[in-house]
């Protein structure tokens, strides 16, 4: 059923599972002893003897006899407490070991697979989180229950058989039917569960995709469409979940019918034997047990059968209720082992020689797995030691692929690739990662401090070493200006740094690695001209003692290289120095001369130059914004939280009411089945209760069995239908909140945490809606019914029942909840932090491997897992203690009920029959109330999750988009604007700027001067702390958001491509665009030939984060999106930073055409002087 390799991956778990089974079995033995004790106490009430005589007949009289009862009761209570406590503790220990072992193994596997593995990072995060949790439940709940379910019927058979072999055989024959039902359903539903888990992981992946691209979606006013798609995904998942639920409920219904029907059959068999004076083989000389002696079956034996008959099936029935846990566990196991079974990245065992290392290729070729077109072919090239080799070519020509092969990020090449005269595939992992350091255009910085990021490259580096590296990367001034210096916080995805700052820190980290081979892959694409000049000086200094490979589209950076290799369509077509290649007049010369074309791009035909509004748009400062619909709320009390959760039910109240009614009826049927059994026994002993005959009582038992099965189905169906509809609603509300907060308030929020919220946190709400509301009502309603019934039987038992239920259903849960204060919140917080770190590590896996930090990062994940383990063990320990208290109370109440029956009868046999019936009703009544007692353990995390979700929903956005004005575009204006991120130093101070009505306005300046921030203020990501921003003379807060997004659009430095096709990514900008319009946009972005060369054309999948495309190709698809948008104002942030000169020239001409054809305005931010040639006016910041 489960992959046996799990036991070898997680040593010691087998013993813990066996230990829990033993504890469960000991608890069962204690329950049998309790049933026997109660039977011994009350059975002798039926003969015509006095109470004193009855007590004497079983050897109990005087203080000594009652002392024996007290000792037996205390012993049973202690055993029951300890059995429950240790069973809970061992189960949690097994589960947490499984989680730690599997999470560590999955992490190690990702390190072995390397960054070239194509699995989506959201899938990996979900496997290490939710997937591992599913297997945890399998070990904690299902496997121990499976062993116990085998032992329990055999143990109960051994207890019943000496008294009544026919009854024992009937019960034993019925028991395997439950196993047959579970097995049959498991065989037919594995595929459904696989689809269910697939829908679940897909939902998380789509959520992550939309979350990471939410800025892009809002820019193009496409976030509402994405929300609709998310709602459809949530609804599809709900439908799939309901299918899975119906499978489970059908099995539970069948099992309940078998269990309670089997119990009725067993009781009926015992009654038949009693009526017909059936034979019993039981004989004992023990004073306590002689009431069971034969030769014919007596009242004591039948009463014992009644008390234990339901217990005969409860372990098997509980096993059936864990059926979904088993199926989810098996499905998760298959997915996890599918990943673990992926072939590892293969390395050799050879080491590299000491000293400088050259790099040489011969007939090198490489094709990506999902492509039929070679990315490289027949590449023969030598990159000598102590030199600078520049690799140039159009974007998509294979430059970065070659760099990734040399760095070991890709495997599976053809031909030869040698480092230091050693074939790369023969190198050991340590030799390869130690020999090559690479800085890419999108090098990952990890959430944490700047110091932590730098020390990854050289853990033993001194502060002086760190500062020297930062100085050589020309970012030290920025660090020294920060109050925390090297300990400055870097948020996830380096969201608090500009593109240039992020790039220079990555360069500093690479310098610390100090590898003999250094690759700079578009490392200066996002830095200003002065920083680029200084970094290139550092690159040339490195080339004096290292092998330096510079992948660049900036031909100016290649002029002074020792050698230049020109790539075209995956082939190296030219090599030589700058002078040699210019003399050849080939492709390099053509590309270099294209700079002149770029300079001429600025001469637009049919241009009017730049045009501003006739008069400056004056703006009223401190414009009053619309009142916020959301305010920061004080932390909710538990009562307020419950009331708010109940308020979400809304129009679904009818489902909740029906669930409560069905559940109440079902639990009443379950409780009264043994009660009717006792009534049948009393009638057979000629002491009928309520005038019921044996026949009627037996018939009512059968009816109860059937009702229990049907009502279980109806109750659970209604409960979960309500819950899953509300969970879908919560997912919609959560994404709506993120849309409202984006993009400003999402900066610094962990993406792994948000994935955890939309999956785990939302799923935890099921506990409240499906397992709290109706059980609470059912417990109250059934207790009232039981109390009323007892009033007609014996009022003192009603008092005992109410006291017992108040203790179990109110006092213990309140006490338990106080003991758990804060644990749930800590568990959810630590779980979210763990998900964040796993996602961060998966995104930066290449750097972790490159710097040899796999073991250290894994140890960090393990420490967090162990801290979470400690919290869950604490929760489990308290759960075990308070669950044990429940069992102690039940033992004490059961014995008190038996003693009350004895002493309240006072020799009146009619009264004795009613008292024994009342006793059985009290003993059988705890099911619904026990469910309440267990709620604090599960609700502590549920309430923590609800608080997290409501906190997100209630969080105030950076800007409220409640404006109603719908102006036509007539320029924009920033007036005396000052803006800072939080409490930091202002990025912009007293800035006044007019944005044209038409024409191109250029913005230039060093990195970190606020150019990108200025564009984001124009897009109203934030409102300035001082001053105002206006559109067509209207302050932005008063302008309708959809109107604003229709009038303006922006392309940021990082082009986000969604996990879909090229066409679907383009249609984000214009949902109604035809194929011809898509092709025209691709043509203007200079990428149409590439797209048309793909086998699937525009339907080619882009892949997560555009991983199947080069940086330049990604950027050009982003530009094509801009050309599809029919706006009046276009904001471009470094639109050509990763493009070669030819493509830059073409695209700048396309921007010129855009302005001319649409009479549009463009604000163009760029470090490159060539890009600014098309600007009608340039402002320096």
N, C-alpha and C positions, 0 to 999 in steps of 0.2 A: 504493500500500500504506500509506503514511503521509501525513498531511496536509502538503502542501508549505509551508503557512504556518509550520511549525516552523523551516524554514531561514531565513525572514525574521525570526522572533522571536529566533533565536539566531544572529547573524551570525558568520561565520568557521568554523562547524562543518563546512560542506561541504568546505573545504580540508583540515581535519584528518582527515575520513573518507577523502578521496582519498589523503592522505599515508599513512595506515595501510594502505590497499590496496596502495600502491606498496611499502611496507616488507614486507608479506606476500609480494608477488610477488618481491621481491629475495631473500627467504629461500628461496622455492621454487627460484629459479635457482641458488642456492648448493647446495640439495639435489640438483638435477640434476647440477651439477658434481661433487659428491661421489660420486654414483652412477657417473658417467663415470670418475672417477679410480679408484675401486675396481675397476670393470670392466676398465680398462686394466691394472691391476696383476695381476689374477688370470686373465684370459681366456686368456693364452698358456700356462697350465699344462696345457691339454688336449692340444696337439700333443706328439709324441714328441720332446721336446727336454729338455735339462738345465735346471736352474734358471738357471744363468748364461746359457745360450742364450736362455731365455725372457726374461730381463731385457734382454739385448742386442737381442732382436727388437723390443722396443718403445722402444729408444733409451735405456735406463736402465742405466748401469754405472758403477761407481766412485763417489767422493764427490760428483761433480757431479750425477749422476743422483739420488742420494738427497737432495741439496740441493734439487733441483727438486721432489721429492715433499714435502719439508718445507715449502717456500715455498707450494706449492699448498694443502697441508693448512692451514697457518697462515692463508692468505688466505681460504679457505672458512670457517674457524672464526671469524675476525674479522668477516666479512660476516654470518655467521649470528647472531653475538652482537649486532651493532649493529642488524640488521634486527628481531630480536625485541625488543630494548630500546626502540627508537624506535616500533615498532608498539604496544607496551604503553603507552608514554608518550602517544602521539598519541590512542589510544583513550580513555584516562582524561581527557585534556584536553578532548576532544570531549564526553564524558559530563558532566563537571563544568560545562562551559559551558551545556549543555542544562539541567542541574538549576538552575543559578543563574538563567538567563534565564526558564525556565518558572515557577519559584517567585516570582520578582519580578513576572512578568506576572500570575500568579494573585492575588498580593497587591494589585497595582494594580487588578485587576478588582474585587476585593471592596470596595476603597475607592470605586470608581465605582458599584458596585451599591448600596452603603450598607447600613445595618442592617435595612432592610425586606426584604432578600432572604431567602427562606424555606429555603435549603439548610441541612441540619443541619451544625453546626460540626464534628462528628466526620468527616463526609464531606469537608469542606474540608481538614481536617488530614491526612486520608489521601491526598487528591489531591496536596497540596503535599509529602507525604513519600513514601509507597509508590508513589503514582501517577506522580510525577516519576521515581522510581527505575526504574520499569518502562520508561519512555521512555529513560532514561539507558542501560539495557542494550541497548535497540534500536539506539541510535547507537554505543555502544561495541563491541557484539558483532555484531549481525545485519547492519547496513548494510555495514560493511567486509567481512564474510565474504561477503555477496552479491556485491559487486564482485570480490572475490578468486576466488570460485567460478566466475565467468564467465571470468576471465583464466587460471586454472590449467589447465583442460583444454585450452584453446587453446595454451598454452605447452608443455605436455607433448606435445600432438599434434605441434607443430612440432619437438620433440626426437626423437620416435619415428618420425615419417613418413619421413624420409630412410632410416632403417634398415629399416622394415617398414611400408609403407603399409597392407596389410590389417590388421595389428595395430592401427595407429593409428586406422583407420576403425572397427574393432570397439569399441575403447575409447571413441571419440568418440560413437558411436551409443548406447552404454549410458549415457553421462553424463547426457543430458537427461532420461532416465527418472526420475532423482532429483528434478529440478526439477518434472517433471509430478506426481510423488507429493506433493511439498510443496504445490504449487499446488492440486491437487485436494482435499487435506485442508483447506487454508486456506479454500477456498470453502465447505466444508460444516460447518465448526466455529466460525465466527465467533460464532454465537448461543450456543454452549456456553461460549465464553470470556467472553462478555458476562455470562452467568449466574454464571460462576465469580467474576468481579470483583465482581458485585453481591452474592454471598454473602459475599465477603471484606469489603467495606465495611460491609455490614449487621452482620456479626459485630463489627466495631470500634465501630459506632454503638451496638449493644445493650450492648456492654461498657462504653462510656462512660456510657450511661444508667444501667446498674446500679451502676456505680462511684460516680457522683455521688449516686445515691439509696440508697447502701448503708446509711447511717445509718437511713433510713426503713425499709428492708427488715429490718434487724436489730431495730428497735423493734417491728415487727409480727410478728417471728419468721418472716418470709417470705424470708429470704436463702437458705435451703436450696432453696426452690422456684425462686428465680431462678438458683441454681447448676445445678439440673437443666435449666432452660431453656437456660442457657449451654452445658451439655454437649450438649444436643440440637442447638444451633446449630453447635457445633464438629464434631459427628458429621455433620451435613448438609454442612458445608463439606468435611470429609474425603471424603465420598462424591462430592461434586462434583469435588474435586481428583483423585480416582482416575479419574473419567470423563475429565477432561482428560488425565490421565497415560496412560490407555489409548489415547486418540487419538494422543498423541505417540509412544507405544511402538509402535503399529501402523505409524506412518510410519517410525520408526527401524528396525523389523524389515524392512520392505520396502526401505528404503534400504540396509541392510546386505547384504541378499540381492543387490540390484542391484550394490552396490559391490564386494563380494567375488566375486560371481558374474561381474561384468564383468571384474574382474582375472583370474579364472581363465580366462575366455573369451579375454582378450587374450594371456595366457601360452600358452594352448592353441594360439592362432592362430600365435604366433611359433614354437612347437615344431613345428607342422605344416609351416610354411615351412622350418624347419631340416631336418626329416626328409626333405622332398621337394625340398630344395635350391632353395628359393624365391629369387626375384630381389630384389636390393637395389640402390638407386640411389646409396648413399652412397659417395663417394670423397673422400679427403683425403690430402694429401702430408705433413701434420703428423706427426712421429714418434710422438706420443702417441695419435693417432687412427687410424693405418693398420690397427689390428687390426679396425676395423669395416668396412674396405673390402670390396666385393663381388668378383665379381658375384653370388655367392650369399650368403644370410644365414648368418652364422657364429655360433659360440658366444658371442662377445663381445656381439653384438647381442641375442641371446636373454637373456643374463644381465642386460644393461642393462634390457631390458623387464621382467624379473622384479623387479628392484630398484625400478623406478619405477611399476609397474602399479598397486600399491595407492595410491601417492601421487596417481595420476590421479583417484581418487574421493574422497580424504580431504577436500579443501576442500568438495565438494558434500555429503558426509556430515556434516561439521561444520556446514554451513549448515542441514541438516535437524535437527540436534540443537538449534539455536537457534530452532527453529520456535515453541516455547512463548514464547520471549522476544519474537518478532515479534508473536504474537497478543496477548500481554499488553500490549505496547507500543501496538498499534493500538487495543485496547480502552481503554487509559488515555488515549490521544490523543483518542478520541471523547468520553470523559467530560470531559476537560479543555476541549476546544473547545466542548462543549455548555455549559459554564460560561462560557467566554470569549465565546461567541456570544449570551449573554443580553443583552437590551437594557439599555444603561446608564441609570442615573438621569439624567433630563434636567433641565438647568438653563437659565436664560436668561442674559442678559448685562447686565442692568440693575443699577445700584448704588443704594444707599439714600442719602437725604439726610442731612446731618449733623444732630446734635441729637436730642432725644427723638423716639421713634417710637411711634405708636399701632398697634393691631391691630384690624382690623374684618373681620367675615364677613357674607356675604349669601347666604341660601339654600344654605348649605354642607352638603354631603352626602359620606359616605364609606362604602364597603362593603369589608370584607376579602376578599381573593381567594378564600379557601376557604369563604366564608360567603354565604348568600343573604339574610341579614337585615342591613339597613343598621345600621352602628354609629352613624352620625350622619345626620340628615336635616333639611333646612329650618332650619338654625341661622343666625340673624341676630343679631349681637352686636357691640358696640363695647367695646374695652378701651383707655381713653385713656392717653396718656403721663402720667408723673409721678403714677401712681395705683396702687392695689392692687385688682385684680379677683379676687374669690374665686369659684371654680367648685365647686359642691356638688351632691350628688345621691347616690342609692343606688349601690353598687358595680355596675359593668356598665352604667351609664347613658350612657357615652360621654365622661366627663370626660378620662380619660387619652388617649383617641383624639384629642380636640381639641388637647390639649397636644402630642402627637406630631406632628400636622399643622403646628402653628405652628412647632415646632422643626425641621421638615423631615425628621423620621424616617420619615414615610410620604408616599407620593405617589399621585396618581390621584384627587384629590378632585373633586367637582362643585361648581358655584356659584363664589363669589368668596371669596378669603382674601387680604387686603391688609395689608401692613406698611408703614407710612409712606406710604400711598397708592400703593404699588407692588404689583402682583399677585405673590404668593409664587412662582408657577411661572415668572415672568419674571426672578427674581433670579439672580445668579450664585452659584455655590457659596460663594465666599469671602464675599460680602455676607451670605448667609443664615446661615452658621455663625458669622460674626463678630457678627451682630446678636442672636442668641438663645443664651442659656445655660439649661440645664435640669438640675435635680436631681430624679431619680426615686427611687422607693421602693427600687430595687435598682440604684443607680448603681454602676458597676464600678470597682473599684480594681485596679491592675495589680501583679503581683508585682514587687518591687523595694524601693526605699526610699520613705519618706513624702515626702522632698524631690523625688524623681523624679516622683511622682504629682502633686504640687502644681505643679511647673515645667512640666508638660504644658499647663496652662492659660495660663501666662505664662512662657515660657522665660527671659526676661531679668529676672525678679523677684529683688529682693535678699532677704537673709535677713530684713530688717525687714519687707518686704512679706509674706513667708510667715508670719511670726509674727503680723502684724496680721490676716491672713485667718483664721488658726487661732483667734486671740482672739475675733474677731467671730462665729466658728462655735462658740465656747465649748468648744474641745477643746485649748486651749493647755496647760492644767494637766496633762492626761494626757501630752502630748508632753514637757513639761519634766520630768515625773516619770520618764520613761524614760531609762535610762543613755545611749542613743545619740541622744536628741533627734530632730531632723529627719532624721537618718540611720537611724532605727529601721527594721527590716526589716518589710515587709508581705508575708505569704505569699500564695500563689495563692488566689484567692477570698476574700482578706482573712480567712483562717481564724483568725488570731491576734488578731482584733479582735471586740469585741462589736458587736451590731447598731447600737446607738446611736453608738459610736465611729466605725464605718464610715460611718454616715450624716452625721455632723458633719464628717468629713474631706471627704466629697463636697461638702458645703455650702461649706467653705473653698475648695476647688478652683474651684467655680463663682464665688465672690466674686472670686477672682483673675482669672478670665476677663473680668470687668467689662464684660459685654455690655449694650447699652441695654435689652434685653428679657430679663427673668429669670423663669423658670417654676419653681415649686416644686411638684412632683407628689408629694404625700404625703411631703414631705421630713422631717416630724417624727413619722412613724409609729412609729419604734423608739427614740425618745429619752424620757428621764424628764421629768416635769412641769416642773422648774426649767429644764432645758435647752431644753425646748419654749418656755417663756416668754421666755427670753433670745434664742433664734433668731427667734421672732416679732417681738421688738423690733428685731432687725437687719432683718427683712423690711420692717417699717414704715419704718425709716430709708431703706432702698433705694428705697421707693415715693415718697420725696420728690424723687428725681431720675431715676428709671427707670420703665419700664413693668413692673410686677410682676404676675404671674398666679399665684394660689395655688389649686392643685387639692387639695381636702381633704374628708375626711368628718367632720373635727372642726369642728362648727359654731361652737364657741367661738372658734376661730381666725378665723372669718369675720365675727364681730360688728362689728369695727372697720374692715372693708374699705370702700374707697370705693364699690364696687358689688359686688353678689352676683348670680351667674347660677345658676339652679337647673336641673339637667338631669334628664330622665326618659325612659328608653327612646330615647336618641339625639337628643332634641329639647330645646331651651332653652325651658322652660315658664314661667319667671318671671325677672324682673330687677328690681333695686332695691337700696336700702340695707336694713340689718337692720330698722330701724324701719318702713320702708315695707312690707317683705315680711311682717312680723309683723302689721301692720295689715290687710293683704289677707286674712289667714287662709287662705292657700293651702297648697301642698305644703311650702314652707319652714317655715311656722309649725307644720305638723303634725310635720315632722322635728325642729324645735327643741323642741317640747313633748314629744317622745318621750323626752327626757332624764329627764323625771319618771317615765316608764314604767320606764326603766332603774333609777331609784332604788327603785322598788317591786318590782323583780324579786327583790330579796333576801328578800322575805317569802314563804318557801316554804310551801305547804300540805303537810300530812302530813310535816313535818320534825322531826327529833329534835335539830337543832343539830349541833354537832361532838362526836364521840365518839372517845376515845383508848383504847388498851389498858388493861385494869384496873390494871395496874402497869407502870411504865416498863420498857421492854425493856433490861435491862442487857447490855452487850456487852463481851466480853473484848477488851482492846486488843492490838494486834500479833498478831492471829489468824494462826496459821501457815497459809499458803496451800498448796494441793496442789503437789507438785513439778511444775516446768515440764517439758513434753515437748520444749521447744525451748530450746536454749541458743545463745548467741552463739559462733560458730565463728571460729577464726583463718582468715585468708585461705588458700584452698586452693591447693596446688601444682598444676601441670599434671597430674601423675600422679594426684593425688587427684581432680581434676576429671574426668579421663577415666574413672577407676574408678567415680565416682558416676554419670556419664552411662551407662556400660555397665550399671550396676546397674538403670537404669530399664527395660532391655529385658525383664527378667523372663520371663514366659510366652511372649514373642514370639521367643525364641531360635531356634525352629525356622525361622522366616522368615529370620532372619539366616544360619543355616547353609545353607539352600537357596540364598539369594542368593550366598553365597560359592562353593558348588559350581557353580551355573550360570555364574557369572562366570568362574571358573577355566577351565571347559570352553570357554566362548566365546572367551576370550583365547588359549587354547592353539590353538584352531581358526584364529583370525586370524593368529597368528604362524607356524603350520606351513603355511599355504597357500603362501606363496612358497618355503618350504623344500621342500615336495613338488614345486613347480615346478622347482627346481634339481635335485632327484632325477630328475625326468622328463628334464631336459636331460642329466644325467650318463648316464642309461640310453640316451638317444638317441645319445650320444657313445661308447657301448659301455663306459662306466665306471659300472655301476650301484652304487648305495649301498644297503646292507641288502638287496640282491637284488631291489629294486623295479623292475618293468618300467615302460615309458612309460605303458602303459594304466592300470596300478594307481596310479601316481603322479598321473596326470591325474584319475582317479576320486576319489582322496583329496582333491585340490584342490576338486572340486565338493562333496564331502561337507563339507569345512571351511567352504565358503561358506554352505551351508545351515545347518550347526550354529551358525555365528556369528550369523546372523539370529535363529534361534529362541532361542539362549541369551541374547542381548542383551535380548530381550523378558522372558524369565523372570527374569533377574538384576535388571533395573531394576524390574520389577513387585514382586518380593519386597522389594527395598530400600525402595521408596517406600511400599509397604503397611506395612512396619515403621515407617518414619519418620513417616508421616501419622497412624498410630494413636498413636504416642508424642507427636506434637505436640498432638493432641487431649487426651491425658492431661496434658501440661504446662499447657495452657490451663485445664483443670479444677483442677489443683494450684495454679495461680496465683490463680484466683478464690477457692479455698478459703483460701489464705493471706491474701488481702485481707479475706475475711469474718472471719478470726480477728483481724486487725489493726484492723479498723474498730470504731468510728470514730476512736478516739484516735490511733492511729499513722498514719492516712492524712492527718492535718493537716500541711500543708506539702509533701506529696508531689505533684509535678506531674502533673496529669491527662493532659497530652499525653505525658509520659514513660511513664505506665502504659499508655496506648493503644499506644505504640510497643513496649512489652514484650510485650503480648498479640498483637501482629501481627508486627512486624519481628523482634524478638528471638526469638520462638518459631519463626518461619519460618527463621531462620538456623540453628537446630538441625538442620534437614534436612540441612545440609552434613555434619554429623557422622554422623547415623544412616544417610543414604542414600549419602553420597559419601566416607566415611572408613573405616568399619568393614570393609565387604566389600572395597573396593579394597586395604586394607592386607593382608588375608588373601590376596586374589587375587595381589597382587604377590609375597608370600612363597611361596605355593604354586607359582605359575608359574615363579619363579626356580629353585626346587628341581627342578621337572620339566625345565626347560631345561638345568640343570647336569647332571642325570642323562643326558639325551639326548646332551649334548656329551661326556660321559665315554665313551660308546660310539662317538662319532665321532672326537674328538681331545681328549685330556685338557687340553692347554694352553689350548684355547678355553674350557673350563669354568672354569679359573682366571681368564682374562681377563673372562669374563662375571660371575663373582662379584665381582671387584674393581670392575668398572664399575657393577654394580647397588648395591653398598655405597656407592659414591660418590654416585650419583644418588638412591638411595632412603633413605640414612641420613645421610651426611656433609653433603650440600647442604641437606636439610630442617632438620637440627639447626642448621647455621650460619645458615640463613635465619630460623629461628624466633628465634634469639638477636638477630638484626638487627632483628626486628620487635617486640621486647619493648616492651609498653606502647602500641603504636600502636592495636591493636584496641580496648582499653579507652577510649582517648582519643576514638576515632571514635564509639563507642557513646554515650559520655557527652555529646559535643557534639551528636550526632544527637538524643538525648533532650532536651537543653536547647533545641534548635531547635524540636522538636515542642511542647514546653511553651510557648515564646514565641508560636508561631503560634496555638495554641489560646487562649492568654491574649488575644492581639490580636483574634482573631475574636469572643471573648466581649465585648470592650470596644470593638468597632468603632465604635459610635456616638460614644463619647468621643474616639476618635482623630480621627474626621472633624470632630466639633464643635470641637475645639481646634486643628485644622489641623496635626496631628502625623503625617499619613500618610507624608509624605516621610521624616521623622526615624525613624519606627518601621520603615519599609521599609529604610532605610539600616542600621538595627540588625540586621534579619533578614539583609540582604545581607552584613554583616560576619561574622555567624555562619556563613553559607553559605560565604563565602570561607575562613574558618578551617577549616571542615570540608573544603573543597576542598584546602587545603594538606596536611591530614593524609592525604587519599586519594591525592594526588599523591605524597607521600612513600612511602606503601604501594606505589603503582604503580611508582615508580622502583626500589624494592628488589626488587619482583616481577620487573621487567624485567631487572635485573642477574642475579639468581639463576636466572631462566628462561634467560637467555643462557648462563650457566655450564653448564646442562644440555646445551644444544645444542653448546657447545664440547666437552664430555666425549664426547658421542655422535660428533662428527666425529673426534675423536682416537681413540676406541675403534674406530670403523669402519675407519679407515686402519690402525690397529695390527692389526686382525683380518685385513685384506687382506695386509699384510706377513707376518703369521704364517702365513697360508695359503701364501704363496709360499715362504717359507724352510723351513717344516715339511714341504713335499712332497718335496723333495730328489730330484726326477726320478721319483718313484713316482707313476704316473698314477692308480692306485687310491687312493693316499693323497691325491692332489690333489683327486679328486672328493669325498672325505669332508671335506677341509679347506675346500673352497669351500662345501659344504653347511653346515658348521659356521659358517663366516663369515656366511652369509646368516641362519642362526638367531640368531647374536649381534646382527646388525644389525637384525633384525626384532623383537627381544625387549623393547624398551624401553617399549612402551606402558603396561603396568600400573605399572611403576616410575616413569615420568614423572608419573603421576597422584599418586603419593606426594610427589614433589618439589614439586608445585604446591600441596600442602595447606596449608602455613603461611600463605600469602597469604589463603586463605579462612577457615582455622580461627582466625586471630588475632581476627576479629570474632565468630566463633561462640563461642569460649571466653569472650570478654568478655561476650557475651549470656548464656551459661550461668551465669557468675558473678553477673551481675545478677539472673537469675531465682532462683538458689539463695539469694542473699542475701535476697531478698524472702521466699522460703519459710522460711528459717531465722530470720528476724527475730522477736525476742520480742515478743509483744503487750503492751500496757499492762496488761492483766489476763488471767489464765488462767481460762477458763470450764470448770473441771473439777469443780465442785461436784456433789454427789449428793443433797442434802437437798431435799425436796419439801413444804414447809410450806403450810398454808392461810394466807390473808392475815389478819394481826392487827396491822396498823400497821407503821411503820418508825421507826427512830431513828438520828440522827447524834449521836455522842458525842465531844466535844472534837476535832473534825475540823480539821486544818490541811492546806491543799492549795495547791500552786503549779504552774504550767505550766513544767516543766523547772527551770532554775536561777533563774527570775524571782522577784520579790517575791510572797509568798503572796496568793492571791485570797481565800481563806477562812482565818481564823485562830481556832483554838480555838472552833469553832461546835458547839453542842449544840442539837438540834432533834428534836421528836417529830412524826411524821406521823400524822394521825388514822386510825382504823379506818373512819370514815365522816364525812361533812361536808366543808366547804370551808375550806381554809386558804389565806389570801392572803399573798403575799410582795411587798413594795414596797421601792423604794429607787432611788437615782440609778444611771445607766448605769455599768457597770464595777465594781459592788459584789459581783458573784459570784452573782447570782440564777440565771442560766442554768447556771452551773457547778454550783451546788448541785443543780439538777434532774438534771444529767448524772451527778453522783456517786450520786444515788439510783438512776439507771438503770445504774450501774456501767460508765460509759464509762472511768473511771479508778478507782483505789483511792487513798485519801488517804495523804499521807506520814506523818501522825500521826492517831491516833484511829481510829474504826471506824464503819462503816455497817451496820445490821442490818435484816433483814426478818423480822418475826414472832419477834424475839429471836435469830435465826440470822445470824451474820456473812455478808455477801453472798458472799465467796469460797467459802463452803461450800454455797451454794444452787444447785441445778440451773438453768442458764441458761434453758432452755425453760419451766420452771415460773415463773421470775421474769418472763419476758416475757408469760406468760399472765396473771399477776396484775397487772402494771402496764403502762402504755403512756404515750407522750409525744407531744405536738405541739410542735415547735420553732418558732422565729420564722420561719424560711424553710420554707414548704411546698414540698416537692419533688413534682412531678407527672411521671410517666414518659411516655415517648413512646408512648402508646397511647390507648385510649378512656377516657371518664369511668368506665364500668363497670369496666374492668380496673384502673384506679387505685383504685377503691373496694374491689375484692375483694382487694387486698393486705392489708387489715385482716381480712377474713373471706372466705376462699376459697369457702366453702360458702353464702354469703349468696344468698338468692333475689332476684329483681327487686323484689318487694314490700318486702323489707328494705332494699334499696338506695334505693328511693323514700322510705321512712320516714326513713332517715338524711339524705337530701338535704332532706327537709322540715324536719327539726330544724335543719339548717344553713342554712335560709332560702334555698335555691337551687333547689328543685324546680321552681318556675314557669319559671325561666330554662332549665333543662335540658329540660323538656317542650316549650318553645317552639322548640327546635332541631329541624331536619328529621330528624336521626338520633337524637335523644333521648340516651339514655345511651351510645349507640354512637358519639357524636361524638368525633373524635380531639382529644386535648388539645394535641398538638404539643410539640416539645422545650421543656422548662422551662416548660410551661404558657403558651407565648407567645401562644396564641390566646384566652387568658382575661385578664380584668383582674386586678389584684392582689387585690381583694376577693373575686372569684370563685374564684381559686386558694385563698385562705385558707379559704373556706367549703367547698370540696371536701375540703380537709385536715381540717376539723372533721367533715364527714360520715364520713370514715374513722374518726375517733375514736369517733363514735356507733355505728359498726358493731362495734367491738371490745368483747367481753364481758370486761372487766377489773374488778379490785377497786380499783385506784388509777390515777387519771388525772392526768397532769402536763401543764399547759397553760402555754406560754411565749408571752405576748402574743397570746392567741387572737383578740382583736378589734381589733388595732392598725391594721388597714386597712379597717375597716368603718364604715359610717354608723351613726347613732344608732338608726334603726329596726331594721336588721339586728342591731346589737349587742344591742338589747333582746331580740329574738327568740331569739338564740343563747344569751344568758345565761339566759333562761328554760329553754331546752333543757338547759343544763348543770344547772340546778336540778332539772329532771325526771329527768335521768340519776342524780343523787344520790338522789332520792326513790325512784325505781322500783327501782334496783339496790342501794340502801343502800351506795353506793360512796363512796370518798374522793377528793377533788380537791385538788391543790395548784395554785394559780393565781398566776402571775407576771404582773404588769401595772403599767405606769406610770399607768394611768388610774384616777382615783378612782371613776368611774362603774362600771368593771368590778368594783372591790372591794366594791361594794354587796351583791353576793351572797355574799361571804365570811362565814363564821361567826366567823372569827378572822383578824386581819391582823397579820403580823409585819413590822417595818421593818428593813431591812439598811443 
